[in-house]
Amino acid sequence: MLNAFNIIKKPLITEKATFLKEKEGKFVFLVDRKANKNQIKKAIKDLFNVDVVNVHTSMMSNKLRRVGVNIGYRTSYKKAIVKIKKGQTIKMVEGV
């Protein structure tokens, strides 16, 4: 069984994620592939003490990458875009 620390792996810091955080109050996290939206919502609420409005998930597929002559694949991952209640924030992600 997954616990909150296993479900939420780390915040995803990209240009799009920063834009979503500033404009719409949404935060982006890398999550376990087996986690569903209800588990993600509960984990965010338990870890950060915020009220989650909704959760959108997306599976990012693996991509072919080449370094020199070596060919390999970047691993696939699941990301969750979490919208929290207006006026609340997640301090861990705010400073980045």
mmCIF file as gemmi writes it, N, C-alpha and C atoms, coordinates in Angstrom:
data_model
loop_
_atom_site.group_PDB
_atom_site.id
_atom_site.type_symbol
_atom_site.label_atom_id
_atom_site.label_alt_id
_atom_site.label_comp_id
_atom_site.label_asym_id
_atom_site.label_entity_id
_atom_site.label_seq_id
_atom_site.pdbx_PDB_ins_code
_atom_site.Cartn_x
_atom_site.Cartn_y
_atom_site.Cartn_z
_atom_site.occupancy
_atom_site.B_iso_or_equiv
_atom_site.pdbx_formal_charge
_atom_site.auth_seq_id
_atom_site.auth_asym_id
_atom_site.pdbx_PDB_model_num
ATOM 1 N N . MET Axp A 1 ? 0.842 -1.188 0 1 0 ? 1 A 1
ATOM 2 C CA . MET Axp A 1 ? 0 0 0 1 0 ? 1 A 1
ATOM 3 C C . MET Axp A 1 ? 0.883 1.245 0 1 0 ? 1 A 1
ATOM 4 N N . LEU Axp A 2 ? 0.441 2.247 -0.704 1 0 ? 2 A 1
ATOM 5 C CA . LEU Axp A 2 ? 1.206 3.48 -0.818 1 0 ? 2 A 1
ATOM 6 C C . LEU Axp A 2 ? 0.852 4.433 0.315 1 0 ? 2 A 1
ATOM 7 N N . ASN Axp A 3 ? 1.878 5.043 0.906 1 0 ? 3 A 1
ATOM 8 C CA . ASN Axp A 3 ? 1.612 6.097 1.879 1 0 ? 3 A 1
ATOM 9 C C . ASN Axp A 3 ? 1.903 7.446 1.225 1 0 ? 3 A 1
ATOM 10 N N . ALA Axp A 4 ? 1.652 8.523 1.924 1 0 ? 4 A 1
ATOM 11 C CA . ALA Axp A 4 ? 1.761 9.866 1.347 1 0 ? 4 A 1
ATOM 12 C C . ALA Axp A 4 ? 3.169 10.168 0.852 1 0 ? 4 A 1
ATOM 13 N N . PHE Axp A 5 ? 4.184 9.68 1.554 1 0 ? 5 A 1
ATOM 14 C CA . PHE Axp A 5 ? 5.561 9.955 1.147 1 0 ? 5 A 1
ATOM 15 C C . PHE Axp A 5 ? 5.948 9.175 -0.104 1 0 ? 5 A 1
ATOM 16 N N . ASN Axp A 6 ? 5.327 8.02 -0.324 1 0 ? 6 A 1
ATOM 17 C CA . ASN Axp A 6 ? 5.605 7.243 -1.528 1 0 ? 6 A 1
ATOM 18 C C . ASN Axp A 6 ? 4.809 7.738 -2.728 1 0 ? 6 A 1
ATOM 19 N N . ILE Axp A 7 ? 3.662 8.336 -2.489 1 0 ? 7 A 1
ATOM 20 C CA . ILE Axp A 7 ? 2.83 8.825 -3.59 1 0 ? 7 A 1
ATOM 21 C C . ILE Axp A 7 ? 3.433 10.084 -4.199 1 0 ? 7 A 1
ATOM 22 N N . ILE Axp A 8 ? 3.749 11.077 -3.38 1 0 ? 8 A 1
ATOM 23 C CA . ILE Axp A 8 ? 4.32 12.338 -3.866 1 0 ? 8 A 1
ATOM 24 C C . ILE Axp A 8 ? 5.836 12.196 -3.875 1 0 ? 8 A 1
ATOM 25 N N . LYS Axp A 9 ? 6.433 12.171 -5.059 1 0 ? 9 A 1
ATOM 26 C CA . LYS Axp A 9 ? 7.884 11.999 -5.152 1 0 ? 9 A 1
ATOM 27 C C . LYS Axp A 9 ? 8.618 13.324 -4.999 1 0 ? 9 A 1
ATOM 28 N N . LYS Axp A 10 ? 8.257 14.322 -5.819 1 0 ? 10 A 1
ATOM 29 C CA . LYS Axp A 10 ? 8.913 15.628 -5.736 1 0 ? 10 A 1
ATOM 30 C C . LYS Axp A 10 ? 8.119 16.639 -6.546 1 0 ? 10 A 1
ATOM 31 N N . PRO Axp A 11 ? 8.297 17.926 -6.261 1 0 ? 11 A 1
ATOM 32 C CA . PRO Axp A 11 ? 7.648 18.943 -7.09 1 0 ? 11 A 1
ATOM 33 C C . PRO Axp A 11 ? 8.355 19.031 -8.438 1 0 ? 11 A 1
ATOM 34 N N . LEU Axp A 12 ? 7.598 19.309 -9.466 1 0 ? 12 A 1
ATOM 35 C CA . LEU Axp A 12 ? 8.15 19.45 -10.806 1 0 ? 12 A 1
ATOM 36 C C . LEU Axp A 12 ? 8.281 20.944 -11.088 1 0 ? 12 A 1
ATOM 37 N N . ILE Axp A 13 ? 9.512 21.404 -11.259 1 0 ? 13 A 1
ATOM 38 C CA . ILE Axp A 13 ? 9.777 22.824 -11.466 1 0 ? 13 A 1
ATOM 39 C C . ILE Axp A 13 ? 10.14 23.039 -12.931 1 0 ? 13 A 1
ATOM 40 N N . THR Axp A 14 ? 9.197 23.563 -13.692 1 0 ? 14 A 1
ATOM 41 C CA . THR Axp A 14 ? 9.419 23.903 -15.089 1 0 ? 14 A 1
ATOM 42 C C . THR Axp A 14 ? 8.85 25.296 -15.328 1 0 ? 14 A 1
ATOM 43 N N . GLU Axp A 15 ? 9.048 25.796 -16.523 1 0 ? 15 A 1
ATOM 44 C CA . GLU Axp A 15 ? 8.503 27.11 -16.856 1 0 ? 15 A 1
ATOM 45 C C . GLU Axp A 15 ? 6.974 27.089 -16.799 1 0 ? 15 A 1
ATOM 46 N N . LYS Axp A 16 ? 6.383 26.029 -17.325 1 0 ? 16 A 1
ATOM 47 C CA . LYS Axp A 16 ? 4.929 25.908 -17.309 1 0 ? 16 A 1
ATOM 48 C C . LYS Axp A 16 ? 4.402 25.769 -15.878 1 0 ? 16 A 1
ATOM 49 N N . ALA Axp A 17 ? 5.102 24.987 -15.053 1 0 ? 17 A 1
ATOM 50 C CA . ALA Axp A 17 ? 4.678 24.795 -13.665 1 0 ? 17 A 1
ATOM 51 C C . ALA Axp A 17 ? 4.746 26.102 -12.886 1 0 ? 17 A 1
ATOM 52 N N . THR Axp A 18 ? 5.777 26.896 -13.133 1 0 ? 18 A 1
ATOM 53 C CA . THR Axp A 18 ? 5.901 28.197 -12.472 1 0 ? 18 A 1
ATOM 54 C C . THR Axp A 18 ? 4.781 29.13 -12.902 1 0 ? 18 A 1
ATOM 55 N N . PHE Axp A 19 ? 4.436 29.109 -14.184 1 0 ? 19 A 1
ATOM 56 C CA . PHE Axp A 19 ? 3.338 29.932 -14.69 1 0 ? 19 A 1
ATOM 57 C C . PHE Axp A 19 ? 2.019 29.52 -14.043 1 0 ? 19 A 1
ATOM 58 N N . LEU Axp A 20 ? 1.761 28.218 -13.955 1 0 ? 20 A 1
ATOM 59 C CA . LEU Axp A 20 ? 0.524 27.733 -13.335 1 0 ? 20 A 1
ATOM 60 C C . LEU Axp A 20 ? 0.446 28.115 -11.863 1 0 ? 20 A 1
ATOM 61 N N . LYS Axp A 21 ? 1.584 28.076 -11.182 1 0 ? 21 A 1
ATOM 62 C CA . LYS Axp A 21 ? 1.617 28.416 -9.755 1 0 ? 21 A 1
ATOM 63 C C . LYS Axp A 21 ? 1.285 29.887 -9.55 1 0 ? 21 A 1
ATOM 64 N N . GLU Axp A 22 ? 1.867 30.762 -10.363 1 0 ? 22 A 1
ATOM 65 C CA . GLU Axp A 22 ? 1.671 32.201 -10.184 1 0 ? 22 A 1
ATOM 66 C C . GLU Axp A 22 ? 0.286 32.661 -10.63 1 0 ? 22 A 1
ATOM 67 N N . LYS Axp A 23 ? -0.199 32.171 -11.745 1 0 ? 23 A 1
ATOM 68 C CA . LYS Axp A 23 ? -1.45 32.676 -12.315 1 0 ? 23 A 1
ATOM 69 C C . LYS Axp A 23 ? -2.7 31.987 -11.785 1 0 ? 23 A 1
ATOM 70 N N . GLU Axp A 24 ? -2.625 30.669 -11.573 1 0 ? 24 A 1
ATOM 71 C CA . GLU Axp A 24 ? -3.84 29.921 -11.27 1 0 ? 24 A 1
ATOM 72 C C . GLU Axp A 24 ? -3.827 29.207 -9.921 1 0 ? 24 A 1
ATOM 73 N N . GLY Axp A 25 ? -2.726 29.291 -9.184 1 0 ? 25 A 1
ATOM 74 C CA . GLY Axp A 25 ? -2.648 28.62 -7.891 1 0 ? 25 A 1
ATOM 75 C C . GLY Axp A 25 ? -2.587 27.11 -7.995 1 0 ? 25 A 1
ATOM 76 N N . LYS Axp A 26 ? -1.977 26.609 -9.072 1 0 ? 26 A 1
ATOM 77 C CA . LYS Axp A 26 ? -1.841 25.167 -9.276 1 0 ? 26 A 1
ATOM 78 C C . LYS Axp A 26 ? -0.387 24.768 -9.061 1 0 ? 26 A 1
ATOM 79 N N . PHE Axp A 27 ? -0.182 23.591 -8.486 1 0 ? 27 A 1
ATOM 80 C CA . PHE Axp A 27 ? 1.155 23.077 -8.227 1 0 ? 27 A 1
ATOM 81 C C . PHE Axp A 27 ? 1.319 21.748 -8.947 1 0 ? 27 A 1
ATOM 82 N N . VAL Axp A 28 ? 2.517 21.502 -9.474 1 0 ? 28 A 1
ATOM 83 C CA . VAL Axp A 28 ? 2.776 20.294 -10.261 1 0 ? 28 A 1
ATOM 84 C C . VAL Axp A 28 ? 3.741 19.396 -9.489 1 0 ? 28 A 1
ATOM 85 N N . PHE Axp A 29 ? 3.392 18.116 -9.377 1 0 ? 29 A 1
ATOM 86 C CA . PHE Axp A 29 ? 4.202 17.142 -8.653 1 0 ? 29 A 1
ATOM 87 C C . PHE Axp A 29 ? 4.424 15.91 -9.505 1 0 ? 29 A 1
ATOM 88 N N . LEU Axp A 30 ? 5.594 15.278 -9.33 1 0 ? 30 A 1
ATOM 89 C CA . LEU Axp A 30 ? 5.833 13.941 -9.854 1 0 ? 30 A 1
ATOM 90 C C . LEU Axp A 30 ? 5.248 12.973 -8.849 1 0 ? 30 A 1
ATOM 91 N N . VAL Axp A 31 ? 4.439 12.037 -9.312 1 0 ? 31 A 1
ATOM 92 C CA . VAL Axp A 31 ? 3.767 11.107 -8.412 1 0 ? 31 A 1
ATOM 93 C C . VAL Axp A 31 ? 4.017 9.668 -8.86 1 0 ? 31 A 1
ATOM 94 N N . ASP Axp A 32 ? 3.711 8.741 -7.978 1 0 ? 32 A 1
ATOM 95 C CA . ASP Axp A 32 ? 3.844 7.325 -8.296 1 0 ? 32 A 1
ATOM 96 C C . ASP Axp A 32 ? 2.875 6.956 -9.413 1 0 ? 32 A 1
ATOM 97 N N . ARG Axp A 33 ? 3.312 6.077 -10.301 1 0 ? 33 A 1
ATOM 98 C CA . ARG Axp A 33 ? 2.481 5.695 -11.45 1 0 ? 33 A 1
ATOM 99 C C . ARG Axp A 33 ? 1.2 4.986 -11.038 1 0 ? 33 A 1
ATOM 100 N N . LYS Axp A 34 ? 1.222 4.289 -9.915 1 0 ? 34 A 1
ATOM 101 C CA . LYS Axp A 34 ? 0.053 3.518 -9.48 1 0 ? 34 A 1
ATOM 102 C C . LYS Axp A 34 ? -0.958 4.351 -8.704 1 0 ? 34 A 1
ATOM 103 N N . ALA Axp A 35 ? -0.608 5.568 -8.34 1 0 ? 35 A 1
ATOM 104 C CA . ALA Axp A 35 ? -1.49 6.399 -7.513 1 0 ? 35 A 1
ATOM 105 C C . ALA Axp A 35 ? -2.643 6.953 -8.344 1 0 ? 35 A 1
ATOM 106 N N . ASN Axp A 36 ? -3.839 6.958 -7.756 1 0 ? 36 A 1
ATOM 107 C CA . ASN Axp A 36 ? -4.983 7.559 -8.44 1 0 ? 36 A 1
ATOM 108 C C . ASN Axp A 36 ? -5.241 8.957 -7.871 1 0 ? 36 A 1
ATOM 109 N N . LYS Axp A 37 ? -6.229 9.645 -8.437 1 0 ? 37 A 1
ATOM 110 C CA . LYS Axp A 37 ? -6.483 11.04 -8.065 1 0 ? 37 A 1
ATOM 111 C C . LYS Axp A 37 ? -6.891 11.184 -6.599 1 0 ? 37 A 1
ATOM 112 N N . ASN Axp A 38 ? -7.68 10.253 -6.095 1 0 ? 38 A 1
ATOM 113 C CA . ASN Axp A 38 ? -8.109 10.332 -4.698 1 0 ? 38 A 1
ATOM 114 C C . ASN Axp A 38 ? -6.934 10.166 -3.744 1 0 ? 38 A 1
ATOM 115 N N . GLN Axp A 39 ? -6.022 9.241 -4.062 1 0 ? 39 A 1
ATOM 116 C CA . GLN Axp A 39 ? -4.841 9.04 -3.227 1 0 ? 39 A 1
ATOM 117 C C . GLN Axp A 39 ? -3.931 10.267 -3.265 1 0 ? 39 A 1
ATOM 118 N N . ILE Axp A 40 ? -3.775 10.875 -4.434 1 0 ? 40 A 1
ATOM 119 C CA . ILE Axp A 40 ? -2.941 12.072 -4.57 1 0 ? 40 A 1
ATOM 120 C C . ILE Axp A 40 ? -3.538 13.22 -3.767 1 0 ? 40 A 1
ATOM 121 N N . LYS Axp A 41 ? -4.85 13.395 -3.864 1 0 ? 41 A 1
ATOM 122 C CA . LYS Axp A 41 ? -5.538 14.461 -3.13 1 0 ? 41 A 1
ATOM 123 C C . LYS Axp A 41 ? -5.35 14.298 -1.621 1 0 ? 41 A 1
ATOM 124 N N . LYS Axp A 42 ? -5.505 13.073 -1.129 1 0 ? 42 A 1
ATOM 125 C CA . LYS Axp A 42 ? -5.341 12.809 0.302 1 0 ? 42 A 1
ATOM 126 C C . LYS Axp A 42 ? -3.889 13.016 0.738 1 0 ? 42 A 1
ATOM 127 N N . ALA Axp A 43 ? -2.93 12.615 -0.093 1 0 ? 43 A 1
ATOM 128 C CA . ALA Axp A 43 ? -1.513 12.766 0.245 1 0 ? 43 A 1
ATOM 129 C C . ALA Axp A 43 ? -1.124 14.238 0.332 1 0 ? 43 A 1
ATOM 130 N N . ILE Axp A 44 ? -1.594 15.069 -0.601 1 0 ? 44 A 1
ATOM 131 C CA . ILE Axp A 44 ? -1.298 16.506 -0.576 1 0 ? 44 A 1
ATOM 132 C C . ILE Axp A 44 ? -1.9 17.133 0.675 1 0 ? 44 A 1
ATOM 133 N N . LYS Axp A 45 ? -3.138 16.744 0.996 1 0 ? 45 A 1
ATOM 134 C CA . LYS Axp A 45 ? -3.796 17.287 2.183 1 0 ? 45 A 1
ATOM 135 C C . LYS Axp A 45 ? -3.05 16.894 3.454 1 0 ? 45 A 1
ATOM 136 N N . ASP Axp A 46 ? -2.591 15.645 3.539 1 0 ? 46 A 1
ATOM 137 C CA . ASP Axp A 46 ? -1.876 15.166 4.726 1 0 ? 46 A 1
ATOM 138 C C . ASP Axp A 46 ? -0.496 15.798 4.864 1 0 ? 46 A 1
ATOM 139 N N . LEU Axp A 47 ? 0.234 15.921 3.76 1 0 ? 47 A 1
ATOM 140 C CA . LEU Axp A 47 ? 1.611 16.417 3.819 1 0 ? 47 A 1
ATOM 141 C C . LEU Axp A 47 ? 1.702 17.931 4.013 1 0 ? 47 A 1
ATOM 142 N N . PHE Axp A 48 ? 0.825 18.684 3.353 1 0 ? 48 A 1
ATOM 143 C CA . PHE Axp A 48 ? 0.972 20.138 3.323 1 0 ? 48 A 1
ATOM 144 C C . PHE Axp A 48 ? -0.139 20.902 4.036 1 0 ? 48 A 1
ATOM 145 N N . ASN Axp A 49 ? -1.149 20.21 4.565 1 0 ? 49 A 1
ATOM 146 C CA . ASN Axp A 49 ? -2.27 20.842 5.282 1 0 ? 49 A 1
ATOM 147 C C . ASN Axp A 49 ? -2.941 21.94 4.462 1 0 ? 49 A 1
ATOM 148 N N . VAL Axp A 50 ? -3.291 21.611 3.228 1 0 ? 50 A 1
ATOM 149 C CA . VAL Axp A 50 ? -4.018 22.535 2.363 1 0 ? 50 A 1
ATOM 150 C C . VAL Axp A 50 ? -5.268 21.824 1.85 1 0 ? 50 A 1
ATOM 151 N N . ASP Axp A 51 ? -6.253 22.616 1.431 1 0 ? 51 A 1
ATOM 152 C CA . ASP Axp A 51 ? -7.48 22.059 0.873 1 0 ? 51 A 1
ATOM 153 C C . ASP Axp A 51 ? -7.331 21.957 -0.639 1 0 ? 51 A 1
ATOM 154 N N . VAL Axp A 52 ? -7.467 20.757 -1.166 1 0 ? 52 A 1
ATOM 155 C CA . VAL Axp A 52 ? -7.311 20.512 -2.598 1 0 ? 52 A 1
ATOM 156 C C . VAL Axp A 52 ? -8.662 20.663 -3.278 1 0 ? 52 A 1
ATOM 157 N N . VAL Axp A 53 ? -8.699 21.493 -4.331 1 0 ? 53 A 1
ATOM 158 C CA . VAL Axp A 53 ? -9.932 21.694 -5.089 1 0 ? 53 A 1
ATOM 159 C C . VAL Axp A 53 ? -10.088 20.583 -6.122 1 0 ? 53 A 1
ATOM 160 N N . ASN Axp A 54 ? -9.061 20.358 -6.949 1 0 ? 54 A 1
ATOM 161 C CA . ASN Axp A 54 ? -9.104 19.263 -7.912 1 0 ? 54 A 1
ATOM 162 C C . ASN Axp A 54 ? -7.701 18.814 -8.291 1 0 ? 54 A 1
ATOM 163 N N . VAL Axp A 55 ? -7.639 17.644 -8.928 1 0 ? 55 A 1
ATOM 164 C CA . VAL Axp A 55 ? -6.368 17.046 -9.339 1 0 ? 55 A 1
ATOM 165 C C . VAL Axp A 55 ? -6.504 16.583 -10.782 1 0 ? 55 A 1
ATOM 166 N N . HIS Axp A 56 ? -5.545 16.963 -11.613 1 0 ? 56 A 1
ATOM 167 C CA . HIS Axp A 56 ? -5.454 16.468 -12.987 1 0 ? 56 A 1
ATOM 168 C C . HIS Axp A 56 ? -4.167 15.663 -13.09 1 0 ? 56 A 1
ATOM 169 N N . THR Axp A 57 ? -4.248 14.477 -13.69 1 0 ? 57 A 1
ATOM 170 C CA . THR Axp A 57 ? -3.058 13.648 -13.838 1 0 ? 57 A 1
ATOM 171 C C . THR Axp A 57 ? -2.747 13.437 -15.311 1 0 ? 57 A 1
ATOM 172 N N . SER Axp A 58 ? -1.477 13.173 -15.581 1 0 ? 58 A 1
ATOM 173 C CA . SER Axp A 58 ? -1.031 12.956 -16.949 1 0 ? 58 A 1
ATOM 174 C C . SER Axp A 58 ? 0.143 11.99 -16.935 1 0 ? 58 A 1
ATOM 175 N N . MET Axp A 59 ? 0.089 10.974 -17.791 1 0 ? 59 A 1
ATOM 176 C CA . MET Axp A 59 ? 1.206 10.042 -17.952 1 0 ? 59 A 1
ATOM 177 C C . MET Axp A 59 ? 2.108 10.573 -19.059 1 0 ? 59 A 1
ATOM 178 N N . MET Axp A 60 ? 3.36 10.798 -18.72 1 0 ? 60 A 1
ATOM 179 C CA . MET Axp A 60 ? 4.332 11.266 -19.701 1 0 ? 60 A 1
ATOM 180 C C . MET Axp A 60 ? 5.106 10.042 -20.19 1 0 ? 60 A 1
ATOM 181 N N . SER Axp A 61 ? 5.065 9.783 -21.49 1 0 ? 61 A 1
ATOM 182 C CA . SER Axp A 61 ? 5.675 8.569 -22.029 1 0 ? 61 A 1
ATOM 183 C C . SER Axp A 61 ? 7.188 8.695 -22.123 1 0 ? 61 A 1
ATOM 184 N N . ASN Axp A 62 ? 7.849 7.531 -22.242 1 0 ? 62 A 1
ATOM 185 C CA . ASN Axp A 62 ? 9.302 7.552 -22.362 1 0 ? 62 A 1
ATOM 186 C C . ASN Axp A 62 ? 9.691 8.05 -23.753 1 0 ? 62 A 1
ATOM 187 N N . LYS Axp A 63 ? 10.855 8.679 -23.841 1 0 ? 63 A 1
ATOM 188 C CA . LYS Axp A 63 ? 11.313 9.251 -25.104 1 0 ? 63 A 1
ATOM 189 C C . LYS Axp A 63 ? 12.709 8.731 -25.42 1 0 ? 63 A 1
ATOM 190 N N . LEU Axp A 64 ? 12.971 8.602 -26.693 1 0 ? 64 A 1
ATOM 191 C CA . LEU Axp A 64 ? 14.276 8.168 -27.159 1 0 ? 64 A 1
ATOM 192 C C . LEU Axp A 64 ? 15.281 9.294 -26.981 1 0 ? 64 A 1
ATOM 193 N N . ARG Axp A 65 ? 16.395 9.001 -26.349 1 0 ? 65 A 1
ATOM 194 C CA . ARG Axp A 65 ? 17.459 9.989 -26.13 1 0 ? 65 A 1
ATOM 195 C C . ARG Axp A 65 ? 18.783 9.387 -26.546 1 0 ? 65 A 1
ATOM 196 N N . ARG Axp A 66 ? 19.664 10.236 -27.073 1 0 ? 66 A 1
ATOM 197 C CA . ARG Axp A 66 ? 20.976 9.775 -27.495 1 0 ? 66 A 1
ATOM 198 C C . ARG Axp A 66 ? 22.053 10.63 -26.859 1 0 ? 66 A 1
ATOM 199 N N . VAL Axp A 67 ? 23.06 9.993 -26.309 1 0 ? 67 A 1
ATOM 200 C CA . VAL Axp A 67 ? 24.222 10.681 -25.761 1 0 ? 67 A 1
ATOM 201 C C . VAL Axp A 67 ? 25.433 10.098 -26.477 1 0 ? 67 A 1
ATOM 202 N N . GLY Axp A 68 ? 26.003 10.867 -27.38 1 0 ? 68 A 1
ATOM 203 C CA . GLY Axp A 68 ? 27.106 10.353 -28.184 1 0 ? 68 A 1
ATOM 204 C C . GLY Axp A 68 ? 26.603 9.249 -29.091 1 0 ? 68 A 1
ATOM 205 N N . VAL Axp A 69 ? 27.228 8.083 -29.014 1 0 ? 69 A 1
ATOM 206 C CA . VAL Axp A 69 ? 26.796 6.953 -29.832 1 0 ? 69 A 1
ATOM 207 C C . VAL Axp A 69 ? 25.809 6.062 -29.088 1 0 ? 69 A 1
ATOM 208 N N . ASN Axp A 70 ? 25.621 6.297 -27.811 1 0 ? 70 A 1
ATOM 209 C CA . ASN Axp A 70 ? 24.721 5.474 -27.002 1 0 ? 70 A 1
ATOM 210 C C . ASN Axp A 70 ? 23.284 5.943 -27.156 1 0 ? 70 A 1
ATOM 211 N N . ILE Axp A 71 ? 22.399 4.999 -27.385 1 0 ? 71 A 1
ATOM 212 C CA . ILE Axp A 71 ? 20.979 5.294 -27.535 1 0 ? 71 A 1
ATOM 213 C C . ILE Axp A 71 ? 20.236 4.655 -26.367 1 0 ? 71 A 1
ATOM 214 N N . GLY Axp A 72 ? 19.341 5.424 -25.769 1 0 ? 72 A 1
ATOM 215 C CA . GLY Axp A 72 ? 18.569 4.912 -24.65 1 0 ? 72 A 1
ATOM 216 C C . GLY Axp A 72 ? 17.231 5.615 -24.576 1 0 ? 72 A 1
ATOM 217 N N . TYR Axp A 73 ? 16.509 5.337 -23.517 1 0 ? 73 A 1
ATOM 218 C CA . TYR Axp A 73 ? 15.202 5.94 -23.314 1 0 ? 73 A 1
ATOM 219 C C . TYR Axp A 73 ? 15.163 6.676 -21.986 1 0 ? 73 A 1
ATOM 220 N N . ARG Axp A 74 ? 14.53 7.839 -21.999 1 0 ? 74 A 1
ATOM 221 C CA . ARG Axp A 74 ? 14.234 8.532 -20.754 1 0 ? 74 A 1
ATOM 222 C C . ARG Axp A 74 ? 13.003 7.852 -20.165 1 0 ? 74 A 1
ATOM 223 N N . THR Axp A 75 ? 12.98 7.662 -18.876 1 0 ? 75 A 1
ATOM 224 C CA . THR Axp A 75 ? 11.887 6.91 -18.264 1 0 ? 75 A 1
ATOM 225 C C . THR Axp A 75 ? 10.579 7.688 -18.316 1 0 ? 75 A 1
ATOM 226 N N . SER Axp A 76 ? 9.492 6.943 -18.361 1 0 ? 76 A 1
ATOM 227 C CA . SER Axp A 76 ? 8.179 7.574 -18.323 1 0 ? 76 A 1
ATOM 228 C C . SER Axp A 76 ? 7.829 7.893 -16.871 1 0 ? 76 A 1
ATOM 229 N N . TYR Axp A 77 ? 6.939 8.852 -16.68 1 0 ? 77 A 1
ATOM 230 C CA . TYR Axp A 77 ? 6.547 9.244 -15.335 1 0 ? 77 A 1
ATOM 231 C C . TYR Axp A 77 ? 5.123 9.779 -15.353 1 0 ? 77 A 1
ATOM 232 N N . LYS Axp A 78 ? 4.565 9.931 -14.17 1 0 ? 78 A 1
ATOM 233 C CA . LYS Axp A 78 ? 3.217 10.46 -14.022 1 0 ? 78 A 1
ATOM 234 C C . LYS Axp A 78 ? 3.312 11.778 -13.283 1 0 ? 78 A 1
ATOM 235 N N . LYS Axp A 79 ? 2.624 12.793 -13.784 1 0 ? 79 A 1
ATOM 236 C CA . LYS Axp A 79 ? 2.616 14.071 -13.086 1 0 ? 79 A 1
ATOM 237 C C . LYS Axp A 79 ? 1.187 14.431 -12.71 1 0 ? 79 A 1
ATOM 238 N N . ALA Axp A 80 ? 1.066 15.17 -11.627 1 0 ? 80 A 1
ATOM 239 C CA . ALA Axp A 80 ? -0.236 15.6 -11.136 1 0 ? 80 A 1
ATOM 240 C C . ALA Axp A 80 ? -0.234 17.112 -11.004 1 0 ? 80 A 1
ATOM 241 N N . ILE Axp A 81 ? -1.257 17.746 -11.575 1 0 ? 81 A 1
ATOM 242 C CA . ILE Axp A 81 ? -1.447 19.185 -11.432 1 0 ? 81 A 1
ATOM 243 C C . ILE Axp A 81 ? -2.547 19.366 -10.392 1 0 ? 81 A 1
ATOM 244 N N . VAL Axp A 82 ? -2.175 19.965 -9.263 1 0 ? 82 A 1
ATOM 245 C CA . VAL Axp A 82 ? -3.062 20.063 -8.105 1 0 ? 82 A 1
ATOM 246 C C . VAL Axp A 82 ? -3.467 21.514 -7.905 1 0 ? 82 A 1
ATOM 247 N N . LYS Axp A 83 ? -4.772 21.761 -7.893 1 0 ? 83 A 1
ATOM 248 C CA . LYS Axp A 83 ? -5.276 23.108 -7.609 1 0 ? 83 A 1
ATOM 249 C C . LYS Axp A 83 ? -5.711 23.146 -6.156 1 0 ? 83 A 1
ATOM 250 N N . ILE Axp A 84 ? -5.199 24.142 -5.425 1 0 ? 84 A 1
ATOM 251 C CA . ILE Axp A 84 ? -5.555 24.26 -4.013 1 0 ? 84 A 1
ATOM 252 C C . ILE Axp A 84 ? -6.48 25.455 -3.815 1 0 ? 84 A 1
ATOM 253 N N . LYS Axp A 85 ? -7.094 25.497 -2.653 1 0 ? 85 A 1
ATOM 254 C CA . LYS Axp A 85 ? -8.064 26.541 -2.338 1 0 ? 85 A 1
ATOM 255 C C . LYS Axp A 85 ? -7.405 27.915 -2.4 1 0 ? 85 A 1
ATOM 256 N N . LYS Axp A 86 ? -8.139 28.888 -2.894 1 0 ? 86 A 1
ATOM 257 C CA . LYS Axp A 86 ? -7.616 30.246 -3.046 1 0 ? 86 A 1
ATOM 258 C C . LYS Axp A 86 ? -7.19 30.808 -1.688 1 0 ? 86 A 1
ATOM 259 N N . GLY Axp A 87 ? -6.027 31.45 -1.67 1 0 ? 87 A 1
ATOM 260 C CA . GLY Axp A 87 ? -5.493 32.022 -0.448 1 0 ? 87 A 1
ATOM 261 C C . GLY Axp A 87 ? -4.522 31.107 0.278 1 0 ? 87 A 1
ATOM 262 N N . GLN Axp A 88 ? -4.484 29.836 -0.099 1 0 ? 88 A 1
ATOM 263 C CA . GLN Axp A 88 ? -3.55 28.901 0.518 1 0 ? 88 A 1
ATOM 264 C C . GLN Axp A 88 ? -2.343 28.715 -0.393 1 0 ? 88 A 1
ATOM 265 N N . THR Axp A 89 ? -1.245 28.262 0.185 1 0 ? 89 A 1
ATOM 266 C CA . THR Axp A 89 ? -0.04 28.02 -0.594 1 0 ? 89 A 1
ATOM 267 C C . THR Axp A 89 ? 0.737 26.865 0.016 1 0 ? 89 A 1
ATOM 268 N N . ILE Axp A 90 ? 1.648 26.326 -0.759 1 0 ? 90 A 1
ATOM 269 C CA . ILE Axp A 90 ? 2.532 25.264 -0.29 1 0 ? 90 A 1
ATOM 270 C C . ILE Axp A 90 ? 3.907 25.877 -0.137 1 0 ? 90 A 1
ATOM 271 N N . LYS Axp A 91 ? 4.379 25.986 1.094 1 0 ? 91 A 1
ATOM 272 C CA . LYS Axp A 91 ? 5.628 26.702 1.389 1 0 ? 91 A 1
ATOM 273 C C . LYS Axp A 91 ? 6.845 26.051 0.747 1 0 ? 91 A 1
ATOM 274 N N . MET Axp A 92 ? 6.874 24.723 0.687 1 0 ? 92 A 1
ATOM 275 C CA . MET Axp A 92 ? 8.032 24.033 0.134 1 0 ? 92 A 1
ATOM 276 C C . MET Axp A 92 ? 8.268 24.41 -1.331 1 0 ? 92 A 1
ATOM 277 N N . VAL Axp A 93 ? 7.213 24.606 -2.079 1 0 ? 93 A 1
ATOM 278 C CA . VAL Axp A 93 ? 7.321 24.912 -3.501 1 0 ? 93 A 1
ATOM 279 C C . VAL Axp A 93 ? 7.446 26.414 -3.728 1 0 ? 93 A 1
ATOM 280 N N . GLU Axp A 94 ? 6.98 27.237 -2.801 1 0 ? 94 A 1
ATOM 281 C CA . GLU Axp A 94 ? 6.986 28.694 -2.967 1 0 ? 94 A 1
ATOM 282 C C . GLU Axp A 94 ? 8.379 29.271 -3.123 1 0 ? 94 A 1
ATOM 283 N N . GLY Axp A 95 ? 9.357 28.78 -2.388 1 0 ? 95 A 1
ATOM 284 C CA . GLY Axp A 95 ? 10.685 29.376 -2.398 1 0 ? 95 A 1
ATOM 285 C C . GLY Axp A 95 ? 11.481 29.088 -3.649 1 0 ? 95 A 1
ATOM 286 N N . VAL Axp A 96 ? 11.023 28.17 -4.476 1 0 ? 96 A 1
ATOM 287 C CA . VAL Axp A 96 ? 11.79 27.758 -5.649 1 0 ? 96 A 1
ATOM 288 C C . VAL Axp A 96 ? 11.489 28.662 -6.81 1 0 ? 96 A 1
